[in-house]
Each structure stands twice: as structure tokens, then as C-alpha cells.
Amino acid sequence: MRNQRTGIATIMAAGFAALLLAGGSGALAQEKVTVFAAASLKNALDAVNAACEAEVGEQATISYAASSALAKQIEEGAPADVFMSADLDWMKYLSDKSLIKADTETKLLGNSIVLIAPADSAASLEIGPNFDLAGALGGGKLAMANVESVPAGKYGKASLEALGVWSSVEGNVAQAENVRAALALVSTGEAPLGIVYKTDAAADPKVKIIGTFPEGTHPPIIYPVAQTADSKDAETPAFLKCLQTAKAKELFEAQGFTVLAPVASN
């Protein structure tokens, strides 16, 4: 009988310890601010995220992809606290569905789109009306993000149309799932030319900028940020505020972004 009681006590103690352990691990594994951000933000936002850790109390968990893909994931119920889009359209898409807290939306950053080539390329072009982009491709592919849904691709197509050269290269466009994937096609030499953001080109030493597309040939490139309607993390407002600090401004500008939002006061 004594052995039986001892066995029961041991089992109960083990079970109680397991409950304590489970509770403790749950406490240690508290959810962090989850950010869904445009792929082109990666280098800059990683640096800002690290710098904000002390102020926010944690580093955010960031998922990078095309703005279009991220917006669709949020629409389908993906658990995100913050959405950072590379254009206003996809933010509006979520706002129209009441999936964004409208009073938290901020036009945070600006950018520009550029024509790039591998760093060792001899390609040289002056971007202007009817410039010979097709000739410069020499039968190769023009790397772009998806021109129908991804902001970088949409900006690029709009500019090429405005300059009168889209029809001459449309059949030679290699469309990638996001702008960083388009960058990789040029960086690895798979495509002789590509259209990406200026900040993407600055992040990859294996490519060089041939020219910048005139601002008037495409819609203004604006990166808005907002808290999602279903945000659960209590630190989300602190993270959003940190994105507008002087330190964040410095880090964004170091990667080539233009900071549109005013610096937040402490």
C-alpha cells in the first residue's frame, strides 16, 4: 500500500511540475508585435527593429513579402499587428474592409524606382521618352516585380508606359513575386536589366544603377504604415511610435528612403 501511495504521489508531483513548466514556458513565449512589411523594407526595417527593442521592450517579428500577398494574408485572418505597404493602394484595400485602425495610418516613407544592371555590366542608357530599353536588353529579360499586383512592378510598368516603351519590352519581362526576387535575378546575372527601388539597389553590391525613372512618370511612391484592426499585442502603439523617432529616421535615410512623417516627440 505504501508503495502504491508513493507512486500516486510521484505521479501527482510530476503532473503538477509539468503544469508549472507549461505555464512558465507560456509566459516566456509571450507573443511579440507581428509586422507584415513590404520586401523592399527589409534592410532598413531590420535595423530600425533592433534599435527600437529598448524602447518597445521587445523586437518585433517581421514577415517580408509583396504588399499584395501580405494584404491578402491579413484579409484571410493572418495574425498581424502592423501592416507596412509599399503603396497606398494595398493599405486602402484593407482599410476599405475595416481591417486597419484608420486613426493609426501614417504615410511614413518615400522611394524612387531605378533601372539596374549587374555591377560588371557595360550597359549604359539614358532614361527618357522612347529610350531604347529593348535594344539594351539584347534579347534578355527585364526583371520586374509582378506588374499587376506588386507595387514596384506597378510603378515600373506605369513609368514605361508613360515613356512610350512598355510595348517594346512587354514580351521580355521576367515577373517576380516581389521586388527583392526581381533584384536577385539581376544580382545573379540571370537578367541583364531590372527595375527595382533605389533602396534595393543600394542594398546589393552586385548591381549598379543605370538610371532613375522620372517621378512624373509614375504615381508617388509612398509607404504607409498602420495597426491592424485585430492587433492583439499591447506594445504595438509603442512600435508604431518608434518608427517615427529621430533614430528610426536616421536608419531609414541611411538605406536611401525619404522620411515623410514628422519625427514623433517623446
Disulfide bonds with the S-S distance in Angstrom:
Cys52-Cys242 2.01
